[in-house]
Amino acid sequence: MSENLPFTPDTLARRWHCSSETIRQMVKRGDLRGFRVGRMFRIPYIEVMEHERCKSTLDDCAVDSASIGQIHQEDDGVISLRHAPERKQNQKPVRAT
């Protein structure tokens, strides 16, 4: 019966291998249903199961990760990444005083 208890952001973060702040932001954005008990967030067990069923790990990684290059898929099914050149930061000229 204890497995059907609501998750805290910390316990769900450990399960999903992310930060508890990520879980809180998902609840605030409405990506994940949750409720408050005083100042604390709780995420219903059934909501976690539904979210895991609907979302694959690959989909979550693609949304959450940043890409610095372009993905090219060749006809034979091979995917290769091309590294984008690094941006140079603008350096302000040093003023003589």
N, CA and C atoms as a LAMMPS dump frame, in Angstrom:
ITEM: TIMESTEP
0
ITEM: NUMBER OF ATOMS
291
ITEM: BOX BOUNDS ff ff ff
-5.0000000000000000e+02 5.0000000000000000e+02
-5.0000000000000000e+02 5.0000000000000000e+02
-5.0000000000000000e+02 5.0000000000000000e+02
ITEM: ATOMS id mol type element x y z
1 1 1 N 0.817 -1.198 0
2 1 2 C 0 0 0
3 1 3 C 0.858 1.258 0
4 2 1 N 2.031 1.184 0.591
5 2 2 C 2.882 2.365 0.674
6 2 3 C 3.357 2.827 -0.696
7 3 1 N 3.319 1.94 -1.712
8 3 2 C 3.751 2.345 -3.034
9 3 3 C 2.776 3.308 -3.703
10 4 1 N 1.56 3.413 -3.218
11 4 2 C 0.577 4.313 -3.801
12 4 3 C 0.541 5.679 -3.131
13 5 1 N 1.463 5.93 -2.221
14 5 2 C 1.536 7.243 -1.578
15 5 3 C 2.058 8.273 -2.563
16 6 1 N 1.683 9.544 -2.386
17 6 2 C 2.193 10.576 -3.295
18 6 3 C 3.706 10.745 -3.139
19 7 1 N 4.334 11.165 -4.225
20 7 2 C 5.775 11.416 -4.229
21 7 3 C 6.065 12.836 -3.76
22 8 1 N 7.186 13.008 -3.118
23 8 2 C 7.707 14.35 -2.86
24 8 3 C 8.595 14.702 -4.046
25 9 1 N 8.905 15.978 -4.256
26 9 2 C 9.835 16.319 -5.339
27 9 3 C 11.178 15.6 -5.198
28 10 1 N 11.666 15.423 -3.968
29 10 2 C 12.95 14.747 -3.762
30 10 3 C 12.894 13.279 -4.163
31 11 1 N 11.835 12.564 -3.747
32 11 2 C 11.755 11.134 -4.073
33 11 3 C 11.528 10.919 -5.562
34 12 1 N 10.737 11.776 -6.194
35 12 2 C 10.51 11.655 -7.632
36 12 3 C 11.769 12.033 -8.414
37 13 1 N 12.501 13.013 -7.915
38 13 2 C 13.757 13.41 -8.569
39 13 3 C 14.761 12.258 -8.55
40 14 1 N 14.838 11.542 -7.447
41 14 2 C 15.727 10.369 -7.385
42 14 3 C 15.271 9.299 -8.381
43 15 1 N 13.976 9.099 -8.482
44 15 2 C 13.434 8.09 -9.401
45 15 3 C 13.723 8.454 -10.852
46 16 1 N 13.6 9.745 -11.192
47 16 2 C 13.785 10.195 -12.564
48 16 3 C 15.194 10.711 -12.841
49 17 1 N 16.072 10.644 -11.871
50 17 2 C 17.468 11.078 -12.027
51 17 3 C 17.578 12.527 -12.504
52 18 1 N 16.895 13.399 -11.787
53 18 2 C 16.972 14.83 -12.064
54 18 3 C 16.95 15.556 -10.725
55 19 1 N 16.864 16.866 -10.758
56 19 2 C 16.843 17.625 -9.507
57 19 3 C 15.408 17.807 -9.012
58 20 1 N 15.271 18.02 -7.725
59 20 2 C 13.94 18.258 -7.168
60 20 3 C 13.375 19.583 -7.676
61 21 1 N 14.247 20.522 -7.99
62 21 2 C 13.786 21.803 -8.556
63 21 3 C 13.153 21.582 -9.935
64 22 1 N 13.681 20.651 -10.707
65 22 2 C 13.087 20.315 -12.005
66 22 3 C 11.666 19.811 -11.818
67 23 1 N 11.456 18.978 -10.82
68 23 2 C 10.119 18.45 -10.533
69 23 3 C 9.183 19.587 -10.124
70 24 1 N 9.659 20.469 -9.252
71 24 2 C 8.827 21.61 -8.821
72 24 3 C 8.444 22.494 -10.007
73 25 1 N 9.392 22.726 -10.917
74 25 2 C 9.103 23.543 -12.091
75 25 3 C 8.098 22.861 -13.015
76 26 1 N 8.184 21.535 -13.143
77 26 2 C 7.221 20.798 -13.957
78 26 3 C 5.813 20.947 -13.389
79 27 1 N 5.685 20.909 -12.056
80 27 2 C 4.383 21.089 -11.419
81 27 3 C 3.891 22.52 -11.635
82 28 1 N 4.769 23.495 -11.457
83 28 2 C 4.373 24.903 -11.635
84 28 3 C 3.941 25.197 -13.066
85 29 1 N 4.635 24.587 -14.056
86 29 2 C 4.285 24.8 -15.468
87 29 3 C 3.031 24.035 -15.88
88 30 1 N 2.639 23.034 -15.075
89 30 2 C 1.479 22.224 -15.428
90 30 3 C 1.842 20.997 -16.24
91 31 1 N 3.137 20.712 -16.409
92 31 2 C 3.562 19.511 -17.123
93 31 3 C 3.281 18.252 -16.314
94 32 1 N 3.18 18.418 -15.018
95 32 2 C 2.956 17.306 -14.1
96 32 3 C 1.961 17.777 -13.048
97 33 1 N 0.901 17.005 -12.842
98 33 2 C -0.092 17.404 -11.834
99 33 3 C 0.441 17.153 -10.44
100 34 1 N 0.238 18.096 -9.584
101 34 2 C 0.654 17.957 -8.2
102 34 3 C -0.245 18.803 -7.325
103 35 1 N -0.034 18.711 -6.041
104 35 2 C -0.814 19.534 -5.113
105 35 3 C 0.083 19.951 -3.969
106 36 1 N -0.39 20.914 -3.218
107 36 2 C 0.367 21.431 -2.083
108 36 3 C -0.235 20.944 -0.778
109 37 1 N 0.653 20.678 0.152
110 37 2 C 0.279 20.417 1.536
111 37 3 C 1.058 21.464 2.323
112 38 1 N 0.39 22.548 2.652
113 38 2 C 1.11 23.669 3.255
114 38 3 C 2.048 24.265 2.224
115 39 1 N 3.333 24.243 2.522
116 39 2 C 4.333 24.775 1.598
117 39 3 C 4.981 23.684 0.754
118 40 1 N 4.588 22.432 0.962
119 40 2 C 5.238 21.306 0.297
120 40 3 C 4.432 20.831 -0.913
121 41 1 N 5.133 20.421 -1.977
122 41 2 C 4.509 19.82 -3.153
123 41 3 C 4.391 18.318 -2.941
124 42 1 N 3.324 17.747 -3.466
125 42 2 C 3.162 16.303 -3.538
126 42 3 C 2.649 15.976 -4.932
127 43 1 N 3.126 14.872 -5.478
128 43 2 C 2.732 14.437 -6.806
129 43 3 C 2.059 13.078 -6.651
130 44 1 N 0.782 12.952 -7.056
131 44 2 C 0.069 11.689 -6.881
132 44 3 C 0.759 10.535 -7.613
133 45 1 N 0.747 9.377 -6.992
134 45 2 C 1.359 8.169 -7.548
135 45 3 C 0.811 7.882 -8.941
136 46 1 N -0.504 7.967 -9.103
137 46 2 C -1.134 7.661 -10.396
138 46 3 C -0.667 8.637 -11.477
139 47 1 N -0.406 9.891 -11.099
140 47 2 C 0.08 10.889 -12.051
141 47 3 C 1.492 10.532 -12.537
142 48 1 N 2.322 10.059 -11.63
143 48 2 C 3.683 9.65 -11.995
144 48 3 C 3.626 8.461 -12.952
145 49 1 N 2.782 7.478 -12.642
146 49 2 C 2.655 6.304 -13.507
147 49 3 C 2.155 6.702 -14.9
148 50 1 N 1.198 7.6 -14.947
149 50 2 C 0.656 8.071 -16.229
150 50 3 C 1.718 8.832 -17.017
151 51 1 N 2.462 9.681 -16.339
152 51 2 C 3.514 10.465 -16.999
153 51 3 C 4.597 9.54 -17.551
154 52 1 N 4.987 8.54 -16.781
155 52 2 C 6.005 7.587 -17.233
156 52 3 C 5.499 6.745 -18.401
157 53 1 N 4.224 6.431 -18.377
158 53 2 C 3.657 5.636 -19.467
159 53 3 C 3.598 6.431 -20.761
160 54 1 N 3.271 7.719 -20.664
161 54 2 C 3.104 8.552 -21.852
162 54 3 C 4.416 9.1 -22.4
163 55 1 N 5.355 9.305 -21.536
164 55 2 C 6.622 9.913 -21.954
165 55 3 C 7.729 8.883 -21.931
166 56 1 N 8.459 8.793 -22.993
167 56 2 C 9.604 7.887 -22.981
168 56 3 C 10.832 8.661 -22.517
169 57 1 N 11.818 7.975 -22.034
170 57 2 C 13.054 8.603 -21.583
171 57 3 C 13.708 9.351 -22.726
172 58 1 N 13.636 8.798 -23.928
173 58 2 C 14.256 9.445 -25.075
174 58 3 C 13.593 10.78 -25.38
175 59 1 N 12.266 10.864 -25.293
176 59 2 C 11.561 12.116 -25.54
177 59 3 C 11.953 13.173 -24.527
178 60 1 N 12.035 12.808 -23.233
179 60 2 C 12.392 13.763 -22.195
180 60 3 C 13.801 14.29 -22.393
181 61 1 N 14.719 13.412 -22.781
182 61 2 C 16.098 13.838 -22.983
183 61 3 C 16.195 14.797 -24.156
184 62 1 N 15.447 14.542 -25.217
185 62 2 C 15.524 15.403 -26.391
186 62 3 C 15.019 16.798 -26.073
187 63 1 N 14.008 16.913 -25.246
188 63 2 C 13.455 18.221 -24.902
189 63 3 C 14.367 18.969 -23.949
190 64 1 N 14.916 18.257 -22.963
191 64 2 C 15.682 18.902 -21.916
192 64 3 C 17.132 19.199 -22.278
193 65 1 N 17.655 18.573 -23.315
194 65 2 C 19.065 18.766 -23.618
195 65 3 C 19.234 19.812 -24.707
196 66 1 N 20.319 20.521 -24.611
197 66 2 C 20.635 21.545 -25.602
198 66 3 C 21.6 20.958 -26.622
199 67 1 N 21.442 21.327 -27.849
200 67 2 C 22.327 20.859 -28.901
201 67 3 C 23.164 22.018 -29.395
202 68 1 N 24.441 21.78 -29.584
203 68 2 C 25.291 22.849 -30.099
204 68 3 C 25.678 22.587 -31.547
205 69 1 N 25.184 21.509 -32.098
206 69 2 C 25.506 21.173 -33.474
207 69 3 C 24.269 20.776 -34.233
208 70 1 N 24.482 20.339 -35.474
209 70 2 C 23.36 19.916 -36.295
210 70 3 C 23.392 18.402 -36.427
211 71 1 N 22.222 17.799 -36.521
212 71 2 C 22.121 16.358 -36.694
213 71 3 C 21.849 16.084 -38.163
214 72 1 N 22.63 15.196 -38.737
215 72 2 C 22.443 14.794 -40.125
216 72 3 C 22.172 13.307 -40.153
217 73 1 N 21.088 12.916 -40.793
218 73 2 C 20.782 11.498 -40.917
219 73 3 C 20.995 11.109 -42.371
220 74 1 N 21.893 10.166 -42.581
221 74 2 C 22.191 9.715 -43.929
222 74 3 C 21.207 8.627 -44.332
223 75 1 N 21.194 8.295 -45.601
224 75 2 C 20.229 7.345 -46.138
225 75 3 C 20.34 5.948 -45.537
226 76 1 N 21.528 5.564 -45.079
227 76 2 C 21.689 4.216 -44.552
228 76 3 C 21.302 4.113 -43.075
229 77 1 N 20.675 5.15 -42.523
230 77 2 C 20.199 5.115 -41.148
231 77 3 C 21.24 5.54 -40.125
232 78 1 N 22.408 5.977 -40.563
233 78 2 C 23.457 6.414 -39.651
234 78 3 C 23.242 7.882 -39.33
235 79 1 N 23.294 8.204 -38.045
236 79 2 C 23.147 9.591 -37.617
237 79 3 C 24.521 10.104 -37.227
238 80 1 N 24.901 11.233 -37.79
239 80 2 C 26.189 11.821 -37.431
240 80 3 C 25.951 13.247 -36.949
241 81 1 N 26.756 13.651 -35.992
242 81 2 C 26.66 15.001 -35.446
243 81 3 C 27.808 15.839 -35.988
244 82 1 N 27.509 17.058 -36.34
245 82 2 C 28.537 17.985 -36.777
246 82 3 C 28.67 19.049 -35.716
247 83 1 N 29.86 19.234 -35.222
248 83 2 C 30.104 20.192 -34.146
249 83 3 C 30.056 21.606 -34.692
250 84 1 N 29.307 22.445 -34.044
251 84 2 C 29.237 23.853 -34.425
252 84 3 C 30.457 24.573 -33.874
253 85 1 N 30.98 25.546 -34.599
254 85 2 C 32.14 26.284 -34.082
255 85 3 C 31.763 27.047 -32.816
256 86 1 N 32.722 27.156 -31.92
257 86 2 C 32.476 27.869 -30.674
258 86 3 C 32.358 29.364 -30.939
259 87 1 N 31.49 29.98 -30.183
260 87 2 C 31.326 31.431 -30.302
261 87 3 C 32.405 32.132 -29.508
262 88 1 N 32.897 33.186 -30.076
263 88 2 C 33.875 33.991 -29.356
264 88 3 C 33.13 35.072 -28.588
265 89 1 N 33.526 35.257 -27.34
266 89 2 C 32.885 36.297 -26.545
267 89 3 C 33.452 37.648 -26.934
268 90 1 N 32.57 38.63 -26.952
269 90 2 C 33.018 39.991 -27.236
270 90 3 C 33.873 40.491 -26.088
271 91 1 N 35.044 40.969 -26.435
272 91 2 C 35.917 41.514 -25.417
273 91 3 C 35.902 43.027 -25.535
274 92 1 N 35.662 43.682 -24.425
275 92 2 C 35.634 45.132 -24.414
276 92 3 C 37.057 45.653 -24.419
277 93 1 N 37.311 46.7 -25.182
278 93 2 C 38.66 47.263 -25.197
279 93 3 C 39.004 47.869 -23.836
280 94 1 N 40.251 47.751 -23.478
281 94 2 C 40.71 48.298 -22.216
282 94 3 C 40.965 49.784 -22.409
283 95 1 N 40.394 50.582 -21.544
284 95 2 C 40.571 52.043 -21.638
285 95 3 C 41.814 52.466 -20.857
286 96 1 N 42.517 53.355 -21.452
287 96 2 C 43.671 53.931 -20.763
288 96 3 C 43.201 55.094 -19.904
289 97 1 N 43.634 55.121 -18.679
290 97 2 C 43.21 56.207 -17.791
291 97 3 C 44.305 57.156 -17.513
